[in-house]
Amino acid sequence: MMVLLQLFYEFFKVGLFAVGGGMATIPFLYDIAERTNWFTQMDLMNMIAVSESTPGPIGVNMATYVGYVTGMGQGGIVTAILGSLIASLGLVAPSIIVILIVAKFLQSFRDNKYVNNAFYGLRPTSAGLIAAAGLSVAVTNLLNLTLIKNAGLCIEAVNWKGLILAVVLWIFTNKVKKTKNLHPIIFIGISAVVGIVFSF
């Protein structure tokens, strides 16, 4: 029971402070992984891959996954299902509360310069969280940080398959006219197949 309350609390904090969408939750999830040991950083990379490949918001998908895995480790399938529901509820609860408050006072908020300035000021924070998430995902996937820590930067520390896939995706999404306007889900699907076939 205690782990369920902790799941709600941790994901409530994520939902409260992760401004900018699902990718902005990733730095908070790194923090949760370090403090709670509910999942490893490699688990987090897998969560991101699965969450990006499945329907629904990435933040909610990841909260559901963490809740399920944590609950399963604590007490079986019932706790896992409860954990996934409670973690997801914790993540969306702050947004629901804020929306209800804003809806109640919508007219007074609409023209309030302080509220407008606050939201304008949150834009760089949101951009920074998303950039940090993207950088941490890239570094974790393309470099073997444990090997670098022990032996320094060397050729074996680079995930060459991941780097080649990233470069190929960048070329097809930015440079090739016939493919750069394709829907992102196509590239996500192709990347998932390549990852399975080549054992990423």
Backbone as JSON Lines, residues from 0, in Angstrom:
{"i":0,"aa":"M","n":[0.82,-1.21,0.0],"ca":[0.0,0.0,0.0],"c":[0.85,1.26,0.0]}
{"i":1,"aa":"M","n":[1.96,1.21,0.73],"ca":[2.84,2.38,0.82],"c":[3.43,2.73,-0.54]}
{"i":2,"aa":"V","n":[3.8,1.71,-1.33],"ca":[4.39,1.97,-2.64],"c":[3.38,2.64,-3.56]}
{"i":3,"aa":"L","n":[2.09,2.34,-3.41],"ca":[1.07,2.97,-4.24],"c":[0.95,4.45,-3.91]}
{"i":4,"aa":"L","n":[1.01,4.79,-2.63],"ca":[0.99,6.2,-2.23],"c":[2.23,6.92,-2.73]}
{"i":5,"aa":"Q","n":[3.36,6.24,-2.67],"ca":[4.6,6.85,-3.15],"c":[4.56,7.06,-4.66]}
{"i":6,"aa":"L","n":[3.99,6.09,-5.39],"ca":[3.82,6.25,-6.84],"c":[2.97,7.47,-7.16]}
{"i":7,"aa":"F","n":[1.85,7.61,-6.45],"ca":[0.98,8.76,-6.69],"c":[1.73,10.06,-6.41]}
{"i":8,"aa":"Y","n":[2.43,10.09,-5.28],"ca":[3.15,11.31,-4.88],"c":[4.23,11.67,-5.9]}
{"i":9,"aa":"E","n":[5.04,10.69,-6.31],"ca":[6.13,10.97,-7.25],"c":[5.59,11.47,-8.59]}
{"i":10,"aa":"F","n":[4.55,10.82,-9.09],"ca":[4.02,11.22,-10.4],"c":[3.16,12.47,-10.31]}
{"i":11,"aa":"F","n":[2.6,12.76,-9.15],"ca":[1.91,14.04,-8.96],"c":[2.92,15.18,-9.11]}
{"i":12,"aa":"K","n":[4.11,15.0,-8.49],"ca":[5.16,16.02,-8.62],"c":[5.59,16.18,-10.08]}
{"i":13,"aa":"V","n":[5.73,15.06,-10.79],"ca":[6.11,15.12,-12.21],"c":[5.05,15.9,-12.99]}
{"i":14,"aa":"G","n":[3.78,15.56,-12.78],"ca":[2.7,16.23,-13.48],"c":[2.62,17.7,-13.14]}
{"i":15,"aa":"L","n":[3.0,18.05,-11.93],"ca":[2.93,19.44,-11.48],"c":[4.03,20.3,-12.08]}
{"i":16,"aa":"F","n":[5.22,19.73,-12.24],"ca":[6.37,20.55,-12.64],"c":[6.88,20.3,-14.06]}
{"i":17,"aa":"A","n":[6.45,19.23,-14.71],"ca":[6.94,18.94,-16.07],"c":[6.12,19.73,-17.09]}
{"i":18,"aa":"V","n":[6.5,20.98,-17.28],"ca":[5.79,21.86,-18.21],"c":[6.36,21.63,-19.61]}
{"i":19,"aa":"G","n":[5.51,21.35,-20.58],"ca":[5.97,21.24,-21.96],"c":[5.68,19.91,-22.61]}
{"i":20,"aa":"G","n":[4.87,19.08,-22.0],"ca":[4.51,17.82,-22.64],"c":[5.28,16.63,-22.12]}
{"i":21,"aa":"G","n":[5.05,15.49,-22.78],"ca":[5.58,14.22,-22.31],"c":[7.09,14.14,-22.24]}
{"i":22,"aa":"M","n":[7.78,14.7,-23.22],"ca":[9.24,14.62,-23.21],"c":[9.84,15.38,-22.03]}
{"i":23,"aa":"A","n":[9.12,16.38,-21.55],"ca":[9.6,17.15,-20.4],"c":[9.56,16.34,-19.11]}
{"i":24,"aa":"T","n":[8.88,15.19,-19.12],"ca":[8.85,14.34,-17.92],"c":[10.12,13.51,-17.77]}
{"i":25,"aa":"I","n":[10.9,13.37,-18.84],"ca":[12.05,12.46,-18.8],"c":[13.09,12.83,-17.75]}
{"i":26,"aa":"P","n":[13.49,14.12,-17.62],"ca":[14.45,14.43,-16.54],"c":[13.91,14.06,-15.15]}
{"i":27,"aa":"F","n":[12.62,14.21,-14.94],"ca":[12.02,13.85,-13.66],"c":[12.06,12.33,-13.46]}
{"i":28,"aa":"L","n":[11.87,11.58,-14.55],"ca":[11.92,10.12,-14.46],"c":[13.34,9.63,-14.15]}
{"i":29,"aa":"Y","n":[14.35,10.3,-14.72],"ca":[15.74,9.98,-14.35],"c":[15.93,10.15,-12.84]}
{"i":30,"aa":"D","n":[15.38,11.25,-12.31],"ca":[15.5,11.52,-10.88],"c":[14.8,10.44,-10.06]}
{"i":31,"aa":"I","n":[13.59,10.05,-10.49],"ca":[12.86,8.99,-9.77],"c":[13.65,7.69,-9.8]}
{"i":32,"aa":"A","n":[14.26,7.37,-10.96],"ca":[15.04,6.13,-11.07],"c":[16.2,6.13,-10.08]}
{"i":33,"aa":"E","n":[16.88,7.27,-9.95],"ca":[18.04,7.34,-9.05],"c":[17.63,7.25,-7.59]}
{"i":34,"aa":"R","n":[16.51,7.88,-7.24],"ca":[16.1,7.93,-5.83],"c":[15.39,6.68,-5.36]}
{"i":35,"aa":"T","n":[14.62,6.02,-6.22],"ca":[13.77,4.92,-5.77],"c":[14.27,3.54,-6.2]}
{"i":36,"aa":"N","n":[15.11,3.48,-7.23],"ca":[15.55,2.2,-7.81],"c":[14.39,1.35,-8.32]}
{"i":37,"aa":"W","n":[13.28,1.99,-8.71],"ca":[12.16,1.25,-9.27],"c":[12.49,0.72,-10.66]}
{"i":38,"aa":"F","n":[13.35,1.44,-11.38],"ca":[13.75,1.03,-12.72],"c":[15.12,1.61,-13.0]}
{"i":39,"aa":"T","n":[15.82,1.0,-13.97],"ca":[17.16,1.46,-14.33],"c":[17.07,2.46,-15.47]}
{"i":40,"aa":"Q","n":[18.21,3.08,-15.79],"ca":[18.21,4.02,-16.91],"c":[18.0,3.28,-18.23]}
{"i":41,"aa":"M","n":[18.44,2.03,-18.32],"ca":[18.18,1.25,-19.53],"c":[16.69,0.93,-19.63]}
{"i":42,"aa":"D","n":[16.05,0.65,-18.49],"ca":[14.6,0.47,-18.48],"c":[13.92,1.73,-18.99]}
{"i":43,"aa":"L","n":[14.44,2.88,-18.58],"ca":[13.85,4.15,-19.0],"c":[13.97,4.33,-20.52]}
{"i":44,"aa":"M","n":[15.1,3.93,-21.08],"ca":[15.25,4.01,-22.54],"c":[14.23,3.12,-23.25]}
{"i":45,"aa":"N","n":[14.03,1.92,-22.7],"ca":[13.02,1.02,-23.27],"c":[11.62,1.61,-23.13]}
{"i":46,"aa":"M","n":[11.35,2.24,-21.97],"ca":[10.05,2.88,-21.76],"c":[9.8,3.96,-22.8]}
{"i":47,"aa":"I","n":[10.83,4.76,-23.06],"ca":[10.69,5.84,-24.03],"c":[10.38,5.26,-25.41]}
{"i":48,"aa":"A","n":[11.11,4.21,-25.78],"ca":[10.88,3.58,-27.1],"c":[9.46,3.04,-27.2]}
{"i":49,"aa":"V","n":[9.01,2.34,-26.17],"ca":[7.66,1.77,-26.2],"c":[6.61,2.88,-26.16]}
{"i":50,"aa":"S","n":[6.82,3.88,-25.31],"ca":[5.86,4.97,-25.17],"c":[5.73,5.79,-26.44]}
{"i":51,"aa":"E","n":[6.85,5.97,-27.15],"ca":[6.81,6.71,-28.42],"c":[6.12,5.89,-29.5]}
{"i":52,"aa":"S","n":[6.14,4.58,-29.37],"ca":[5.6,3.7,-30.42],"c":[4.15,3.33,-30.18]}
{"i":53,"aa":"T","n":[3.6,3.66,-29.03],"ca":[2.23,3.29,-28.73],"c":[1.34,4.53,-28.69]}
{"i":54,"aa":"P","n":[0.04,4.33,-28.93],"ca":[-0.86,5.49,-28.92],"c":[-0.96,6.11,-27.53]}
{"i":55,"aa":"G","n":[-1.21,7.39,-27.49],"ca":[-1.39,8.09,-26.23],"c":[-0.2,8.97,-25.88]}
{"i":56,"aa":"P","n":[-0.4,9.85,-24.92],"ca":[0.68,10.76,-24.51],"c":[1.84,9.99,-23.89]}
{"i":57,"aa":"I","n":[3.04,10.38,-24.23],"ca":[4.24,9.66,-23.76],"c":[4.35,9.69,-22.25]}
{"i":58,"aa":"G","n":[4.02,10.82,-21.62],"ca":[4.12,10.91,-20.17],"c":[3.2,9.94,-19.47]}
{"i":59,"aa":"V","n":[1.97,9.85,-19.94],"ca":[0.99,8.93,-19.34],"c":[1.41,7.48,-19.59]}
{"i":60,"aa":"N","n":[1.87,7.2,-20.81],"ca":[2.34,5.84,-21.12],"c":[3.48,5.43,-20.19]}
{"i":61,"aa":"M","n":[4.4,6.36,-19.95],"ca":[5.54,6.04,-19.1],"c":[5.11,5.89,-17.64]}
{"i":62,"aa":"A","n":[4.19,6.73,-17.17],"ca":[3.69,6.6,-15.81],"c":[3.0,5.25,-15.63]}
{"i":63,"aa":"T","n":[2.21,4.85,-16.62],"ca":[1.52,3.57,-16.57],"c":[2.53,2.43,-16.49]}
{"i":64,"aa":"Y","n":[3.57,2.5,-17.32],"ca":[4.59,1.46,-17.36],"c":[5.33,1.36,-16.02]}
{"i":65,"aa":"V","n":[5.77,2.52,-15.51],"ca":[6.51,2.52,-14.24],"c":[5.63,1.98,-13.11]}
{"i":66,"aa":"G","n":[4.37,2.42,-13.08],"ca":[3.45,1.93,-12.06],"c":[3.25,0.43,-12.14]}
{"i":67,"aa":"Y","n":[3.14,-0.08,-13.36],"ca":[2.94,-1.52,-13.55],"c":[4.17,-2.31,-13.09]}
{"i":68,"aa":"V","n":[5.35,-1.9,-13.56],"ca":[6.58,-2.61,-13.22],"c":[6.84,-2.55,-11.72]}
{"i":69,"aa":"T","n":[6.66,-1.37,-11.14],"ca":[6.89,-1.22,-9.7],"c":[5.9,-2.05,-8.9]}
{"i":70,"aa":"G","n":[4.63,-2.0,-9.29],"ca":[3.61,-2.79,-8.6],"c":[3.85,-4.27,-8.72]}
{"i":71,"aa":"M","n":[4.29,-4.72,-9.9],"ca":[4.58,-6.14,-10.12],"c":[5.71,-6.6,-9.21]}
{"i":72,"aa":"G","n":[6.71,-5.75,-9.04],"ca":[7.83,-6.09,-8.16],"c":[7.45,-6.12,-6.69]}
{"i":73,"aa":"Q","n":[6.38,-5.43,-6.34],"ca":[5.99,-5.32,-4.93],"c":[4.94,-6.34,-4.5]}
{"i":74,"aa":"G","n":[4.12,-6.88,-5.47],"ca":[3.08,-7.75,-4.97],"c":[2.24,-8.47,-6.01]}
{"i":75,"aa":"G","n":[2.68,-8.54,-7.23],"ca":[1.93,-9.31,-8.22],"c":[1.04,-8.48,-9.1]}
{"i":76,"aa":"I","n":[0.17,-9.17,-9.83],"ca":[-0.61,-8.56,-10.9],"c":[-1.61,-7.53,-10.41]}
{"i":77,"aa":"V","n":[-2.26,-7.77,-9.27],"ca":[-3.25,-6.81,-8.76],"c":[-2.55,-5.51,-8.38]}
{"i":78,"aa":"T","n":[-1.43,-5.61,-7.68],"ca":[-0.65,-4.42,-7.31],"c":[-0.11,-3.73,-8.56]}
{"i":79,"aa":"A","n":[0.27,-4.51,-9.57],"ca":[0.77,-3.93,-10.81],"c":[-0.3,-3.1,-11.51]}
{"i":80,"aa":"I","n":[-1.51,-3.64,-11.58],"ca":[-2.61,-2.9,-12.23],"c":[-2.95,-1.65,-11.43]}
{"i":81,"aa":"L","n":[-3.02,-1.79,-10.1],"ca":[-3.28,-0.62,-9.26],"c":[-2.16,0.41,-9.39]}
{"i":82,"aa":"G","n":[-0.91,-0.07,-9.44],"ca":[0.23,0.83,-9.59],"c":[0.16,1.61,-10.89]}
{"i":83,"aa":"S","n":[-0.19,0.94,-11.99],"ca":[-0.27,1.63,-13.28],"c":[-1.38,2.67,-13.27]}
{"i":84,"aa":"L","n":[-2.51,2.35,-12.66],"ca":[-3.62,3.3,-12.58],"c":[-3.28,4.49,-11.69]}
{"i":85,"aa":"I","n":[-2.68,4.21,-10.53],"ca":[-2.38,5.27,-9.57],"c":[-1.27,6.19,-10.08]}
{"i":86,"aa":"A","n":[-0.23,5.63,-10.71],"ca":[0.84,6.47,-11.26],"c":[0.29,7.37,-12.37]}
{"i":87,"aa":"S","n":[-0.56,6.81,-13.24],"ca":[-1.16,7.61,-14.32],"c":[-2.06,8.7,-13.76]}
{"i":88,"aa":"L","n":[-2.85,8.35,-12.74],"ca":[-3.72,9.34,-12.11],"c":[-2.9,10.44,-11.44]}
{"i":89,"aa":"G","n":[-1.81,10.05,-10.79],"ca":[-0.94,11.04,-10.16],"c":[-0.37,12.01,-11.17]}
{"i":90,"aa":"L","n":[-0.01,11.51,-12.36],"ca":[0.57,12.38,-13.39],"c":[-0.44,13.38,-13.93]}
{"i":91,"aa":"V","n":[-1.67,12.95,-14.15],"ca":[-2.66,13.84,-14.78],"c":[-3.43,14.69,-13.75]}
{"i":92,"aa":"A","n":[-3.38,14.33,-12.47],"ca":[-4.15,15.05,-11.45],"c":[-3.82,16.54,-11.4]}
{"i":93,"aa":"P","n":[-2.54,16.96,-11.42],"ca":[-2.28,18.4,-11.38],"c":[-2.9,19.15,-12.56]}
{"i":94,"aa":"S","n":[-2.84,18.55,-13.75],"ca":[-3.43,19.21,-14.92],"c":[-4.93,19.35,-14.76]}
{"i":95,"aa":"I","n":[-5.56,18.3,-14.26],"ca":[-7.02,18.36,-14.06],"c":[-7.37,19.44,-13.04]}
{"i":96,"aa":"I","n":[-6.62,19.51,-11.95],"ca":[-6.88,20.53,-10.92],"c":[-6.7,21.93,-11.5]}
{"i":97,"aa":"V","n":[-5.6,22.14,-12.22],"ca":[-5.35,23.46,-12.81],"c":[-6.44,23.82,-13.82]}
{"i":98,"aa":"I","n":[-6.84,22.87,-14.66],"ca":[-7.89,23.13,-15.65],"c":[-9.2,23.51,-14.96]}
{"i":99,"aa":"L","n":[-9.55,22.8,-13.89],"ca":[-10.78,23.12,-13.16],"c":[-10.72,24.52,-12.56]}
{"i":100,"aa":"I","n":[-9.57,24.87,-11.99],"ca":[-9.41,26.21,-11.41],"c":[-9.48,27.28,-12.5]}
{"i":101,"aa":"V","n":[-8.74,27.05,-13.6],"ca":[-8.73,28.02,-14.69],"c":[-10.11,28.16,-15.3]}
{"i":102,"aa":"A","n":[-10.83,27.04,-15.46],"ca":[-12.18,27.1,-16.03],"c":[-13.09,27.94,-15.15]}
{"i":103,"aa":"K","n":[-12.91,27.84,-13.84],"ca":[-13.76,28.59,-12.91],"c":[-13.5,30.09,-13.01]}
{"i":104,"aa":"F","n":[-12.23,30.43,-13.19],"ca":[-11.87,31.85,-13.22],"c":[-11.4,32.3,-14.6]}
{"i":105,"aa":"L","n":[-11.9,31.63,-15.63],"ca":[-11.4,31.86,-16.99],"c":[-11.47,33.31,-17.4]}
{"i":106,"aa":"Q","n":[-12.55,33.96,-17.12],"ca":[-12.71,35.33,-17.59],"c":[-11.67,36.26,-16.97]}
{"i":107,"aa":"S","n":[-11.43,36.1,-15.68],"ca":[-10.46,36.99,-15.04],"c":[-9.03,36.64,-15.44]}
{"i":108,"aa":"F","n":[-8.76,35.34,-15.73],"ca":[-7.41,34.95,-16.16],"c":[-7.12,35.38,-17.59]}
{"i":109,"aa":"R","n":[-8.16,35.43,-18.41],"ca":[-7.96,35.64,-19.84],"c":[-7.19,36.92,-20.13]}
{"i":110,"aa":"D","n":[-7.49,37.98,-19.41],"ca":[-6.88,39.28,-19.69],"c":[-5.86,39.7,-18.64]}
{"i":111,"aa":"N","n":[-5.5,38.79,-17.76],"ca":[-4.57,39.14,-16.7],"c":[-3.14,39.13,-17.23]}
{"i":112,"aa":"K","n":[-2.48,40.29,-17.16],"ca":[-1.13,40.4,-17.73],"c":[-0.11,39.57,-16.96]}
{"i":113,"aa":"Y","n":[-0.33,39.39,-15.65],"ca":[0.61,38.61,-14.85],"c":[0.56,37.12,-15.24]}
{"i":114,"aa":"V","n":[-0.64,36.63,-15.48],"ca":[-0.79,35.24,-15.92],"c":[-0.17,35.06,-17.3]}
{"i":115,"aa":"N","n":[-0.44,35.98,-18.2],"ca":[0.15,35.92,-19.55],"c":[1.67,35.95,-19.48]}
{"i":116,"aa":"N","n":[2.21,36.83,-18.63],"ca":[3.67,36.92,-18.48],"c":[4.26,35.65,-17.87]}
{"i":117,"aa":"A","n":[3.52,35.05,-16.91],"ca":[4.0,33.8,-16.3],"c":[4.09,32.69,-17.33]}
{"i":118,"aa":"F","n":[3.04,32.55,-18.15],"ca":[3.06,31.51,-19.18],"c":[4.13,31.81,-20.23]}
{"i":119,"aa":"Y","n":[4.33,33.07,-20.54],"ca":[5.39,33.43,-21.49],"c":[6.76,33.07,-20.92]}
{"i":120,"aa":"G","n":[6.92,33.29,-19.61],"ca":[8.19,32.95,-18.95],"c":[8.44,31.46,-18.85]}
{"i":121,"aa":"L","n":[7.37,30.66,-18.88],"ca":[7.53,29.2,-18.8],"c":[8.05,28.6,-20.11]}
{"i":122,"aa":"R","n":[7.93,29.33,-21.21],"ca":[8.36,28.79,-22.5],"c":[9.83,28.37,-22.51]}
{"i":123,"aa":"P","n":[10.76,29.23,-22.05],"ca":[12.17,28.79,-22.05],"c":[12.41,27.58,-21.14]}
{"i":124,"aa":"T","n":[11.69,27.52,-20.01],"ca":[11.82,26.38,-19.11],"c":[11.39,25.1,-19.8]}
{"i":125,"aa":"S","n":[10.27,25.19,-20.49],"ca":[9.76,24.03,-21.23],"c":[10.75,23.6,-22.3]}
{"i":126,"aa":"A","n":[11.26,24.57,-23.05],"ca":[12.24,24.25,-24.1],"c":[13.49,23.62,-23.51]}
{"i":127,"aa":"G","n":[13.93,24.12,-22.35],"ca":[15.11,23.56,-21.69],"c":[14.89,22.13,-21.22]}
{"i":128,"aa":"L","n":[13.73,21.85,-20.64],"ca":[13.43,20.49,-20.19],"c":[13.4,19.52,-21.37]}
{"i":129,"aa":"I","n":[12.78,19.94,-22.48],"ca":[12.7,19.07,-23.65],"c":[14.09,18.85,-24.26]}
{"i":130,"aa":"A","n":[14.89,19.93,-24.34],"ca":[16.25,19.8,-24.87],"c":[17.09,18.87,-23.99]}
{"i":131,"aa":"A","n":[16.97,19.02,-22.66],"ca":[17.72,18.15,-21.74],"c":[17.3,16.7,-21.91]}
{"i":132,"aa":"A","n":[16.0,16.48,-22.09],"ca":[15.5,15.11,-22.29],"c":[16.06,14.53,-23.57]}
{"i":133,"aa":"G","n":[16.02,15.3,-24.66],"ca":[16.54,14.82,-25.94],"c":[18.02,14.5,-25.86]}
{"i":134,"aa":"L","n":[18.78,15.37,-25.22],"ca":[20.23,15.16,-25.09],"c":[20.54,13.93,-24.25]}
{"i":135,"aa":"S","n":[19.82,13.77,-23.14],"ca":[20.09,12.62,-22.27],"c":[19.72,11.3,-22.96]}
{"i":136,"aa":"V","n":[18.63,11.3,-23.73],"ca":[18.25,10.1,-24.48],"c":[19.32,9.79,-25.53]}
{"i":137,"aa":"A","n":[19.77,10.81,-26.26],"ca":[20.79,10.59,-27.29],"c":[22.09,10.06,-26.69]}
{"i":138,"aa":"V","n":[22.55,10.68,-25.61],"ca":[23.82,10.26,-24.98],"c":[23.71,8.84,-24.45]}
{"i":139,"aa":"T","n":[22.6,8.54,-23.77],"ca":[22.44,7.2,-23.19],"c":[22.35,6.13,-24.26]}
{"i":140,"aa":"N","n":[21.71,6.44,-25.39],"ca":[21.55,5.45,-26.45],"c":[22.77,5.32,-27.35]}
{"i":141,"aa":"L","n":[23.53,6.38,-27.5],"ca":[24.64,6.35,-28.46],"c":[26.0,6.09,-27.8]}
{"i":142,"aa":"L","n":[26.08,6.24,-26.49],"ca":[27.35,6.03,-25.8],"c":[27.18,5.05,-24.65]}
{"i":143,"aa":"N","n":[28.19,4.22,-24.42],"ca":[28.21,3.33,-23.26],"c":[28.87,4.1,-22.12]}
{"i":144,"aa":"L","n":[28.05,4.72,-21.28],"ca":[28.56,5.6,-20.23],"c":[29.39,4.86,-19.19]}
{"i":145,"aa":"T","n":[29.06,3.6,-18.92],"ca":[29.83,2.81,-17.95],"c":[31.24,2.58,-18.47]}
{"i":146,"aa":"L","n":[31.35,2.24,-19.76],"ca":[32.67,2.01,-20.36],"c":[33.48,3.31,-20.39]}
{"i":147,"aa":"I","n":[32.84,4.41,-20.69],"ca":[33.53,5.7,-20.71],"c":[34.02,6.05,-19.31]}
{"i":148,"aa":"K","n":[33.19,5.77,-18.32],"ca":[33.57,6.06,-16.93],"c":[34.79,5.25,-16.51]}
{"i":149,"aa":"N","n":[34.85,3.99,-16.95],"ca":[35.95,3.11,-16.54],"c":[37.2,3.25,-17.41]}
{"i":150,"aa":"A","n":[37.01,3.44,-18.73],"ca":[38.17,3.41,-19.63],"c":[38.37,4.71,-20.41]}
{"i":151,"aa":"G","n":[37.48,5.65,-20.24],"ca":[37.57,6.88,-21.03],"c":[36.9,6.7,-22.38]}
{"i":152,"aa":"L","n":[36.8,7.79,-23.13],"ca":[36.14,7.75,-24.44],"c":[36.99,6.93,-25.4]}
{"i":153,"aa":"C","n":[36.41,5.85,-25.91],"ca":[37.1,4.99,-26.86],"c":[36.11,4.52,-27.91]}
{"i":154,"aa":"I","n":[36.62,3.91,-28.96],"ca":[35.76,3.52,-30.08],"c":[34.72,2.49,-29.68]}
{"i":155,"aa":"E","n":[35.04,1.65,-28.68],"ca":[34.09,0.64,-28.22],"c":[32.93,1.25,-27.44]}
{"i":156,"aa":"A","n":[33.1,2.48,-26.97],"ca":[32.07,3.12,-26.16],"c":[30.93,3.7,-27.0]}
{"i":157,"aa":"V","n":[31.1,3.7,-28.31],"ca":[30.08,4.27,-29.2],"c":[29.16,3.16,-29.69]}
{"i":158,"aa":"N","n":[27.87,3.38,-29.61],"ca":[26.88,2.45,-30.15],"c":[26.76,2.76,-31.64]}
{"i":159,"aa":"W","n":[27.55,2.07,-32.44],"ca":[27.63,2.38,-33.87],"c":[26.33,2.11,-34.59]}
{"i":160,"aa":"K","n":[25.62,1.04,-34.22],"ca":[24.34,0.75,-34.87],"c":[23.35,1.88,-34.6]}
{"i":161,"aa":"G","n":[23.29,2.34,-33.36],"ca":[22.4,3.44,-33.01],"c":[22.78,4.73,-33.7]}
{"i":162,"aa":"L","n":[24.08,5.0,-33.79],"ca":[24.55,6.22,-34.45],"c":[24.22,6.19,-35.94]}
{"i":163,"aa":"I","n":[24.43,5.05,-36.58],"ca":[24.1,4.92,-38.01],"c":[22.6,5.11,-38.23]}
{"i":164,"aa":"L","n":[21.78,4.49,-37.37],"ca":[20.33,4.64,-37.51],"c":[19.92,6.1,-37.32]}
{"i":165,"aa":"A","n":[20.53,6.78,-36.33],"ca":[20.2,8.19,-36.09],"c":[20.56,9.06,-37.29]}
{"i":166,"aa":"V","n":[21.73,8.81,-37.88],"ca":[22.16,9.59,-39.06],"c":[21.23,9.31,-40.24]}
{"i":167,"aa":"V","n":[20.9,8.05,-40.47],"ca":[20.0,7.69,-41.58],"c":[18.63,8.34,-41.38]}
{"i":168,"aa":"L","n":[18.1,8.28,-40.17],"ca":[16.81,8.92,-39.89],"c":[16.89,10.42,-40.1]}
{"i":169,"aa":"W","n":[17.96,11.04,-39.66],"ca":[18.12,12.48,-39.85],"c":[18.13,12.83,-41.33]}
{"i":170,"aa":"I","n":[18.84,12.04,-42.12],"ca":[18.9,12.3,-43.58],"c":[17.52,12.17,-44.2]}
{"i":171,"aa":"F","n":[16.8,11.09,-43.88],"ca":[15.49,10.86,-44.48],"c":[14.42,11.84,-43.99]}
{"i":172,"aa":"T","n":[14.59,12.38,-42.78],"ca":[13.59,13.32,-42.26],"c":[13.93,14.78,-42.58]}
{"i":173,"aa":"N","n":[15.17,15.05,-43.02],"ca":[15.56,16.43,-43.26],"c":[16.08,16.73,-44.65]}
{"i":174,"aa":"K","n":[16.66,15.75,-45.32],"ca":[17.35,16.02,-46.58],"c":[16.69,15.41,-47.81]}
{"i":175,"aa":"V","n":[16.02,14.29,-47.67],"ca":[15.43,13.6,-48.82],"c":[14.01,14.14,-49.02]}
{"i":176,"aa":"K","n":[13.78,14.82,-50.15],"ca":[12.5,15.49,-50.37],"c":[11.31,14.54,-50.35]}
{"i":177,"aa":"K","n":[11.48,13.34,-50.89],"ca":[10.37,12.4,-50.97],"c":[9.93,11.86,-49.61]}
{"i":178,"aa":"T","n":[10.83,11.86,-48.65],"ca":[10.5,11.25,-47.35],"c":[10.39,12.25,-46.2]}
{"i":179,"aa":"K","n":[10.9,13.45,-46.36],"ca":[10.94,14.34,-45.19],"c":[9.58,14.84,-44.74]}
{"i":180,"aa":"N","n":[8.57,14.73,-45.58],"ca":[7.22,15.15,-45.18],"c":[6.33,13.99,-44.76]}
{"i":181,"aa":"L","n":[6.91,12.79,-44.68],"ca":[6.13,11.64,-44.22],"c":[5.78,11.8,-42.74]}
{"i":182,"aa":"H","n":[4.7,11.16,-42.33],"ca":[4.27,11.24,-40.94],"c":[5.31,10.58,-40.03]}
{"i":183,"aa":"P","n":[5.59,11.18,-38.85],"ca":[6.6,10.62,-37.93],"c":[6.34,9.17,-37.52]}
{"i":184,"aa":"I","n":[5.07,8.76,-37.5],"ca":[4.76,7.38,-37.07],"c":[5.42,6.37,-38.01]}
{"i":185,"aa":"I","n":[5.6,6.74,-39.27],"ca":[6.27,5.84,-40.23],"c":[7.71,5.61,-39.8]}
{"i":186,"aa":"F","n":[8.39,6.69,-39.44],"ca":[9.79,6.57,-39.01],"c":[9.9,5.84,-37.67]}
{"i":187,"aa":"I","n":[8.94,6.06,-36.78],"ca":[8.93,5.34,-35.5],"c":[8.76,3.85,-35.75]}
{"i":188,"aa":"G","n":[7.82,3.49,-36.63],"ca":[7.59,2.08,-36.95],"c":[8.81,1.43,-37.58]}
{"i":189,"aa":"I","n":[9.42,2.12,-38.55],"ca":[10.62,1.58,-39.21],"c":[11.75,1.4,-38.2]}
{"i":190,"aa":"S","n":[11.92,2.39,-37.31],"ca":[12.98,2.31,-36.29],"c":[12.72,1.13,-35.35]}
{"i":191,"aa":"A","n":[11.44,0.9,-35.0],"ca":[11.13,-0.22,-34.12],"c":[11.49,-1.55,-34.78]}
{"i":192,"aa":"V","n":[11.16,-1.68,-36.07],"ca":[11.48,-2.91,-36.8],"c":[12.99,-3.09,-36.9]}
{"i":193,"aa":"V","n":[13.7,-2.02,-37.24],"ca":[15.17,-2.1,-37.35],"c":[15.77,-2.48,-35.98]}
{"i":194,"aa":"G","n":[15.25,-1.88,-34.9],"ca":[15.75,-2.2,-33.56],"c":[15.56,-3.66,-33.2]}
{"i":195,"aa":"I","n":[14.41,-4.24,-33.6],"ca":[14.14,-5.65,-33.32],"c":[15.02,-6.54,-34.17]}
{"i":196,"aa":"V","n":[15.1,-6.24,-35.46],"ca":[15.88,-7.09,-36.4],"c":[17.35,-7.09,-36.05]}
{"i":197,"aa":"F","n":[17.89,-5.91,-35.73],"ca":[19.34,-5.8,-35.49],"c":[19.69,-5.83,-34.0]}
{"i":198,"aa":"S","n":[18.74,-6.19,-33.15],"ca":[18.97,-6.38,-31.71],"c":[19.61,-5.16,-31.04]}
{"i":199,"aa":"F","n":[18.96,-4.03,-31.14],"ca":[19.48,-2.83,-30.48],"c":[19.35,-2.97,-28.98]}
